[in-house]
Amino acid sequence: MNQILYKNTQISYSDSGKGTIVVLLHGFLENKTMWDFYVSELSKKYQIITIYLLGGMGKQKVWVISKR
């Protein structure tokens, strides 16, 4: 899994296949693994990029709750 730094937060993504680029985005309370079933087939014809979006169920630590 690849990572980039965005606003001091590591963003994880996967990149597979060759061809026209297709970016698959997950919904709220999901993560990029929801696309794993489709990536194996789609990557035969396209370059597929899946991303752990900030605030989802990925590995990013975005939410900070503090008690006062």
C-alpha positions, -999 to +999 in steps of 0.1 A: +000+000+000+013+034-009+011+066+011+012+103+006+013+132+031-016+156+030-021+183+056+003+165+080-018+132+077-007+100+059-032+090+032-030+054+022-039+043-013-035+013-037-028+015-074-031-015-097-035-022-134-027-002-165-049+019-189-074+046-183-073+057-146-104+050-125-105+062-089-128+043-066-140+063-035-157+047-005-186+062+015-190+073+051-180+046+077-164+024+050-129+021+037-111+013+005-113-025+011-149-024+000-136-023-036-112-053-033-137-077-050-140-054-081-103-043-083-090-077-094-114-077-124-113-040-133-075-038-131-073-061-161-084-032-183-079-001-162-055+015-138-075+014-105-068+037-076-085+032-042-080+056-013-086+056+024-105+089+027-101+111+057-127+104+084-136+070+071-128+037+087-093+037+074-060+041+093-059+079+094-062+096+128-083+126+119-109+129+146-097+144+179-121+146+209-110+162+240-128+166+273-127+199+291 
